[in-house]
Amino acid sequence: MKTRNLQKLTTAFTAVVAVTSEARASTLVQLAQVTSTLRTSVQSALGVVFIFGFIWGVVKIWGGADRMSKGDADGKMGIVAGIIIAGAAAIMAVLFTIFGLSDGSLTPSF
C-alpha cells in the first residue's frame, strides 16, 4: 500500500519538475536566438573588416621584406605583424575550435 502511494507521489512530482524545467528552458532559448537579418549583417561587416585586414597585412609583409632587404632588423617584426593581421580570421577560427566554441563564431561573408 505504501509503495503505491510513493509511486503516485513520485510520478506527480516528476511531471511537475518536467513541466517547469521545460518552461524555463523554452524562455532561455527564445532569449538566446538571433534574427537571421542581424546575423547576415554582422557576417557581411566581418567580411569587409577581414578584406581590409588582409590587404593591410599583405602591405605590412611587403614593407617588412623591403626593410629586411635594406638591412633593417625590424623588418622581421613587420613580416610577423603582417602575417598575424592578414591571418586574423583563420587564427581566431582555430582558437574557437580548439576551445570547443566553434558554434559561437560567425563565418564572414563577402
C-alpha positions in Angstrom: 0.0 0.0 0.0 2.7 2.4 0.9 4.6 1.6 -2.2 1.7 2.6 -4.4 1.3 6.0 -2.7 5.0 6.6 -3.1 4.9 5.7 -6.8 1.9 8.1 -7.3 3.7 10.9 -5.5 6.9 10.4 -7.5 5.0 10.3 -10.8 3.2 13.5 -9.9 6.4 15.2 -8.7 8.3 14.1 -11.9 5.6 15.6 -14.1 5.7 18.9 -12.2 9.5 19.1 -12.5 9.5 18.2 -16.2 6.9 20.9 -17.0 8.6 23.6 -15.0 12.1 22.8 -16.4 10.7 22.7 -19.9 9.1 26.1 -19.4 12.4 27.6 -18.1 14.4 26.1 -21.0 12.0 27.4 -23.6 12.2 31.0 -22.3 16.0 30.8 -22.2 16.1 29.5 -25.8 13.9 32.3 -27.0 16.2 34.9 -25.4 19.3 33.4 -27.0 18.1 33.4 -30.6 19.4 36.0 -33.0 17.4 37.1 -36.0 18.7 36.0 -39.4 19.0 39.6 -40.7 21.2 40.6 -37.8 23.3 37.5 -38.3 23.8 38.2 -42.1 24.5 41.9 -41.4 27.3 41.1 -38.9 28.7 38.4 -41.2 28.9 41.0 -44.1 30.5 43.5 -41.8 33.1 40.9 -40.7 33.8 40.2 -44.3 34.6 43.8 -45.1 36.8 44.1 -42.0 38.7 40.9 -42.9 39.2 42.1 -46.5 40.8 45.4 -45.3 42.8 43.5 -42.7 44.1 41.1 -45.3 45.2 43.9 -47.6 46.8 45.8 -44.7 48.6 42.6 -43.6 50.0 42.0 -47.1 51.2 45.6 -47.3 53.0 45.2 -43.9 54.6 41.9 -45.1 55.9 43.7 -48.2 57.2 46.6 -46.1 58.9 44.3 -43.7 60.5 42.4 -46.6 61.7 45.7 -48.1 63.2 46.8 -44.8 64.9 43.4 -44.4 66.5 43.7 -47.8 67.9 47.1 -46.8 69.4 45.5 -43.7 67.0 46.8 -41.1 66.5 44.3 -38.2 62.9 45.5 -37.6 61.8 44.1 -40.9 61.3 40.6 -39.4 58.7 42.1 -36.9 56.9 43.8 -39.8 56.6 40.4 -41.5 55.3 38.7 -38.4 52.9 41.5 -37.7 51.6 41.3 -41.3 51.1 37.6 -41.0 49.1 38.0 -37.9 47.0 40.8 -39.3 46.4 39.0 -42.6 45.6 35.7 -41.0 43.5 37.0 -38.1 40.3 35.3 -39.3 41.9 31.9 -39.6 43.8 32.3 -36.3 40.5 33.2 -34.4 38.6 30.3 -36.1 41.3 27.8 -35.0 41.3 29.2 -31.4 37.5 28.9 -31.2 37.6 25.4 -32.5 40.4 24.4 -30.1 38.5 25.6 -27.1 35.2 24.0 -28.2 33.4 27.2 -29.2 33.1 26.7 -32.9 29.3 27.2 -32.7 29.9 30.7 -31.3 31.8 32.1 -34.2 30.4 33.6 -37.3 31.7 33.0 -40.8 32.3 36.3 -42.7 30.5 36.6 -46.0 31.9 38.6 -48.9 
